[in-house]
Amino acid sequence: MKRHSWTHVLLLSLFLTGLVVYFYMAKNPFLDRIERRSLDVRFLTRGKEAAGPFAVLATIDEKSLDEIGRWPWPRAKIAELITRLSEEGAKVIALDIVFSEPDENNNLKFIESMQQETRSLGLRAPKLERFLEEARAEADNDSILAAAIRRSKAPVVLGYFFHFSQEEIDHLSQDELDNKRSNTGASAVKLVQFLSPQAKKVEVYEALLPESNIDKLVQASRIAGYYNIFLDIDGTVRWIPLVIRYQDRFYPALSLETVRSYVGNIPLRVRVADHGIESIQLGPVTIPTDEKGRMLINFRGGPQTFPHYSVADIMAGRTPVNAFRDKIVFIGSTAIGVYDIRVTPFNNTFPGLEVHANVADNILRQNFLFRPDWASLFDLGAILFMGLVTGLVLPRELSSVFCSLVSSFLGT
């Protein structure tokens, strides 16, 4: 091979290597797409892993809808479910459901109208008044659910979600806005450390408004976490933000708050530096996240990697003995047409409810996936090494015809 042809090929190799380095430093979407697909392939190559013994799912599935009725159910049914799970030894009960409006109950409305009418007519009938009050208590599903939450031996973690679009909240009155804001304050992270004044301005997930539970339920349980799930640009779930900022306070994800209840309400700490979130610590455990507080989910496998128990079977006493003893029980919907289907590296029809179980399992087993701080330097080193090797080896393998084409391309 002619020396000038070898030099031209080496220069072309160095040019292409520099171009790849530039795209890498600029976070080119094409390279990001390759990295995401590479992660999916690694999951599929590794295959399914056994789930830990910590979490199970109580599913509102097709069988439940057939036996109990269409969704949404009266909240007295959810109260009955919580009571049964508590009696069967569940350690923590987490709701992937929000009760943001009072329960629609025509019987309750009728009884309340009867009470108002008797008062307006000035009727004095103690027996009738007692009867109506007892009937009202039996028909007040919100109060029944709140009472079940209070009585439960297992802590009940309420679920809610955040709005991120102004269009979603424009229709709300000021009173409604104030009510939703006040009903999540107790669940905010108490221990947040900003390492500098600039740290308070870092870019993280910032919400506009929570869609919180009604007052009666919030008063029954002050433990709550958001269940928002975020998608990568290709629509796949790979990460979950463990905290979201709202009105200068940080709020925990449902899975994180559930784990905290499971291990005994140990302190949750968030440290924020100039570049973003530096660390999220649950007691002695540091959970690896990126600067936005996102944890890369170590999915154990496809759907039903974690045990699923139909709510219909739970209510009818058809589940195995000790199925829920000392377990985290996530309650949510998996019925087609009711629940949100997610895409994960393992499956295109994955229940969002099971995403929370995977996150909780990752934290409890401390079996995390993460990119170490030196990963970017390693990537750049690998790009440069491969580029130089290609520039040195390729000329020896090229045919003289190809070298002539390269020389012509470079104008010699």
Rosetta blueprint (number, residue, H / E / L):
1 M L
2 K L
3 R H
4 H H
5 S H
6 W H
7 T H
8 H H
9 V H
10 L H
11 L H
12 L H
13 S H
14 L H
15 F H
16 L H
17 T H
18 G H
19 L H
20 V H
21 V H
22 Y H
23 F H
24 Y H
25 M H
26 A L
27 K L
28 N L
29 P H
30 F H
31 L H
32 D H
33 R H
34 I H
35 E H
36 R H
37 R H
38 S H
39 L H
40 D H
41 V H
42 R H
43 F H
44 L H
45 T H
46 R H
47 G L
48 K L
49 E L
50 A L
51 A L
52 G L
53 P L
54 F L
55 A E
56 V E
57 L E
58 A E
59 T E
60 I E
61 D L
62 E H
63 K H
64 S H
65 L H
66 D H
67 E H
68 I H
69 G L
70 R L
71 W L
72 P L
73 W L
74 P L
75 R H
76 A H
77 K H
78 I H
79 A H
80 E H
81 L H
82 I H
83 T H
84 R H
85 L H
86 S H
87 E H
88 E L
89 G L
90 A L
91 K L
92 V E
93 I E
94 A E
95 L E
96 D L
97 I L
98 V L
99 F L
100 S L
101 E L
102 P L
103 D L
104 E L
105 N L
106 N H
107 N H
108 L H
109 K H
110 F H
111 I H
112 E H
113 S H
114 M H
115 Q H
116 Q H
117 E H
118 T H
119 R H
120 S H
121 L L
122 G L
123 L L
124 R L
125 A L
126 P H
127 K H
128 L H
129 E H
130 R H
131 F H
132 L H
133 E H
134 E H
135 A H
136 R H
137 A H
138 E H
139 A H
140 D L
141 N H
142 D H
143 S H
144 I H
145 L H
146 A H
147 A H
148 A H
149 I H
150 R H
151 R H
152 S L
153 K L
154 A L
155 P L
156 V E
157 V E
158 L E
159 G E
160 Y E
161 F E
162 F E
163 H E
164 F L
165 S L
166 Q H
167 E H
168 E H
169 I L
170 D L
171 H L
172 L L
173 S L
174 Q H
175 D H
176 E H
177 L H
178 D H
179 N H
180 K H
181 R H
182 S H
183 N L
184 T L
185 G H
186 A H
187 S H
188 A L
189 V L
190 K L
191 L E
192 V E
193 Q E
194 F E
195 L L
196 S L
197 P H
198 Q H
199 A H
200 K H
201 K H
202 V L
203 E L
204 V L
205 Y L
206 E E
207 A L
208 L L
209 L E
210 P E
211 E E
212 S L
213 N L
214 I L
215 D H
216 K H
217 L H
218 V H
219 Q H
220 A H
221 S L
222 R L
223 I L
224 A E
225 G E
226 Y E
227 Y L
228 N L
229 I L
230 F L
231 L L
232 D L
233 I L
234 D L
235 G L
236 T E
237 V L
238 R L
239 W E
240 I E
241 P E
242 L L
243 V E
244 I E
245 R E
246 Y E
247 Q L
248 D L
249 R E
250 F E
251 Y E
252 P E
253 A E
254 L H
255 S H
256 L H
257 E H
258 T H
259 V H
260 R H
261 S H
262 Y H
263 V L
264 G L
265 N L
266 I L
267 P L
268 L E
269 R E
270 V E
271 R E
272 V E
273 A E
274 D L
275 H L
276 G E
277 I E
278 E E
279 S E
280 I E
281 Q E
282 L E
283 G L
284 P L
285 V E
286 T E
287 I E
288 P L
289 T L
290 D L
291 E L
292 K L
293 G L
294 R E
295 M E
296 L E
297 I L
298 N L
299 F L
300 R L
301 G L
302 G L
303 P L
304 Q L
305 T L
306 F L
307 P L
308 H E
309 Y E
310 S E
311 V H
312 A H
313 D H
314 I H
315 M H
316 A L
317 G L
318 R L
319 T L
320 P L
321 V L
322 N L
323 A L
324 F L
325 R L
326 D L
327 K L
328 I E
329 V E
330 F E
331 I E
332 G E
333 S E
334 T L
335 A L
336 I L
337 G L
338 V L
339 Y L
340 D L
341 I E
342 R E
343 V E
344 T L
345 P L
346 F L
347 N L
348 N L
349 T L
350 F E
351 P E
352 G H
353 L H
354 E H
355 V H
356 H H
357 A H
358 N H
359 V H
360 A H
361 D H
362 N H
363 I H
364 L H
365 R H
366 Q L
367 N L
368 F L
369 L E
370 F L
371 R L
372 P L
373 D L
374 W L
375 A H
376 S H
377 L H
378 F H
379 D H
380 L H
381 G H
382 A H
383 I H
384 L H
385 F H
386 M H
387 G H
388 L H
389 V H
390 T H
391 G H
392 L H
393 V H
394 L H
395 P H
396 R H
397 E H
398 L L
399 S L
400 S H
401 V H
402 F H
403 C H
404 S H
405 L H
406 V H
407 S H
408 S H
409 F H
410 L L
411 G L
412 T L
